Amino acid sequence: MHVRPIEFDAAIVRWSPQDATGFTGADDALRSWLRERSVGTGSLSVIHEHQATVTGSAGVLASLSAGGRSEVMKRGISLGSRDGCVVLAFPKLERLSELSRGLSTGGTVVVFEYGAPPALDGWMAATGAYNLSTGETTPPLDDELHDTFVAMLMWEREIGGGAQRGKQRELVQRPLATLKSAGLDEDFVITYCAALGLSDNYLTKLRAHYKQA
């Protein structure tokens, strides 16, 4: 797999048990962040995984979802190519990887984090996401570790092979061992790879390789 450079601005509203699904603490920060990028003058789409989060949304997510801008993903339908600003409301990992593959250069993505594992720390590091709850930009990984991810993803066929008996599985598991020794847990690795565009089918396989490495 050839890793496409991440050439979009990213922001995240992290799950907060105190704010439940409203994320009210980040509403003002998100409005300001979008204004700075002139979002609203161009293409804007809000992607929901389920209808329930459209009708149950509150605050800025509800206002962004109004006016016919929201879409509910149906089984088997992918995002395809997108431009402008895309808001992902509680996305599945496959949606994060689809967007990395399909969002136009110079686009903007806002993610409302789903309140269940996996946490999106890896995705945040890969995209340099701005944390709207804290006002801080996520620092990138060390260049050497990032390069380890990129080199590993070149072995896509091997990632799709068996973790215990797959041919040349060491081409995947050797870099995974390096990432493990650097303290990167399974969810960090998986969500980092999703940000780099690895498809959902391979993400599942990669988890097995991580456990075996």
C-alpha positions in Angstrom: 0.0 0.0 0.0 1.3 3.4 -0.9 0.6 5.9 1.9 -0.9 9.1 0.7 0.4 12.2 2.6 -2.1 13.7 5.0 -2.9 17.1 3.4 -6.0 18.2 5.2 -6.6 20.0 8.5 -8.1 17.9 11.3 -9.8 18.5 14.5 -11.4 16.3 17.1 -14.0 16.6 19.8 -13.0 13.9 22.3 -15.5 11.9 24.2 -16.3 13.4 27.6 -18.3 11.5 30.1 -19.2 14.8 31.8 -20.8 16.2 28.6 -22.3 12.8 27.5 -23.2 13.1 23.8 -23.5 16.9 23.7 -19.8 17.7 23.9 -20.9 21.2 25.0 -17.5 22.1 26.3 -16.1 22.2 22.8 -18.9 23.9 20.9 -17.5 27.4 21.0 -14.0 26.2 20.2 -15.3 24.3 17.1 -17.3 27.3 15.8 -14.2 29.5 16.1 -12.0 26.8 14.4 -14.4 26.5 11.5 -14.8 30.2 11.1 -11.0 30.6 10.9 -11.1 28.2 7.9 -14.0 29.8 6.3 -16.0 26.6 6.6 -19.6 27.3 5.5 -18.7 29.1 2.3 -17.8 25.8 0.6 -18.8 22.2 0.6 -19.9 20.9 4.0 -21.2 17.4 4.8 -21.9 15.7 8.1 -21.6 11.9 8.1 -23.5 9.9 10.7 -23.3 6.2 11.1 -26.8 5.9 12.5 -30.0 8.0 12.3 -30.2 8.1 16.1 -27.2 10.4 16.3 -28.8 12.8 13.8 -32.0 13.1 15.8 -30.2 12.9 19.2 -27.4 15.4 18.4 -27.2 18.7 20.4 -25.2 22.0 20.3 -22.9 22.6 17.3 -23.3 19.1 16.0 -27.0 19.6 15.7 -26.6 22.9 13.9 -24.0 21.5 11.5 -26.3 18.6 10.7 -29.3 20.8 9.9 -30.2 22.1 6.5 -29.9 18.9 4.5 -26.1 18.6 5.1 -26.3 15.3 7.1 -25.9 11.9 5.6 -26.5 8.5 7.3 -24.2 5.8 6.0 -25.9 2.7 4.7 -24.3 -0.7 4.8 -21.9 -1.3 2.0 -21.7 2.4 1.0 -18.4 4.2 1.2 -17.6 7.9 1.4 -15.9 8.0 -2.0 -14.2 11.3 -3.0 -15.0 14.3 -0.9 -13.9 18.0 -0.8 -14.4 20.9 1.5 -15.2 20.1 5.1 -16.4 16.7 6.3 -17.7 16.2 9.8 -17.7 12.6 11.0 -20.1 12.0 13.9 -19.0 9.0 16.0 -17.4 7.2 13.0 -16.3 3.7 12.5 -12.7 3.1 11.8 -13.5 2.3 8.2 -14.9 5.8 7.8 -11.6 7.3 9.0 -9.5 5.3 6.6 -12.0 6.0 3.7 -11.7 9.8 4.3 -7.9 9.7 4.4 -8.1 8.0 0.9 -10.8 10.2 -0.5 -10.6 13.7 1.0 -9.3 16.4 -1.4 -6.0 18.1 -0.7 -6.7 21.2 1.5 -9.9 19.8 2.9 -11.0 19.9 6.5 -12.2 17.0 8.8 -13.8 17.2 12.2 -14.3 14.0 14.2 -16.7 13.6 17.1 -15.1 10.7 19.0 -17.2 7.7 19.7 -17.5 7.0 23.4 -16.1 3.5 23.3 -12.8 1.8 22.3 -10.7 2.3 20.4 -9.7 5.8 21.5 -8.4 7.8 18.6 -4.9 8.8 19.9 -3.1 7.3 17.0 -5.4 9.0 14.5 -4.8 12.3 16.3 -1.0 11.9 16.1 -1.0 10.9 12.4 -3.2 13.9 11.4 -1.9 16.5 13.8 -5.4 16.9 15.0 -6.4 20.0 16.9 -8.1 18.9 20.2 -11.0 21.2 20.5 -11.6 20.3 24.2 -8.1 21.4 25.3 -7.1 23.9 22.6 -3.9 21.9 21.8 -2.6 20.5 18.6 -1.5 16.8 18.8 2.3 16.5 18.4 3.5 14.2 15.7 5.3 11.0 16.3 9.1 10.8 16.0 10.0 10.7 12.3 11.6 7.3 12.7 8.5 5.8 14.1 6.3 7.4 11.4 8.6 6.0 8.8 8.2 2.5 10.4 4.5 2.8 9.9 4.9 3.9 6.3 7.4 1.1 5.5 5.2 -1.6 7.2 2.1 -0.5 5.2 4.0 -1.3 1.9 3.5 -5.0 2.8 -0.3 -4.9 2.4 -0.5 -8.4 1.0 1.5 -9.7 4.0 -0.8 -7.8 6.4 -3.7 -9.6 4.8 -2.0 -13.0 5.5 -2.2 -15.1 8.6 -0.5 -13.8 11.7 0.7 -17.2 12.8 1.3 -19.0 9.5 1.2 -16.3 6.9 4.0 -16.2 4.3 6.6 -13.6 5.2 4.6 -12.4 8.2 7.8 -11.2 9.8 7.7 -8.3 7.3 4.7 -7.0 9.2 5.5 -8.2 12.7 9.1 -7.0 12.8 8.1 -3.3 12.5 5.1 -3.9 14.8 7.6 -5.2 17.4 9.5 -1.9 17.0 6.3 0.1 17.5 5.4 -2.1 20.6 8.8 -1.5 22.1 8.3 2.3 21.7 5.2 2.0 23.9 2.5 2.3 21.2 -0.5 0.1 22.2 -2.7 -1.8 19.8 -5.4 0.8 19.5 -2.8 3.6 18.8 -1.2 1.5 16.0 -4.6 0.6 14.5 -6.0 4.1 14.5 -2.7 5.6 13.2 -2.9 3.2 10.3 -6.5 4.1 9.7 -5.4 7.8 9.4 -2.8 6.7 6.8 -5.6 5.1 4.8 -5.3 1.3 5.6 -8.7 -0.2 4.8 -10.9 -1.7 7.5 -10.4 -5.3 6.3 -6.6 -5.0 6.8 -7.1 -3.2 10.1 -8.7 -6.4 11.5 -5.8 -8.5 10.2 -3.3 -6.0 11.6 -4.7 -6.5 15.1 -3.8 -10.2 14.9 -0.3 -9.4 13.7 0.2 -6.9 16.6 -0.8 -9.6 19.1 1.6 -12.0 17.5 4.6 -9.6 17.2 
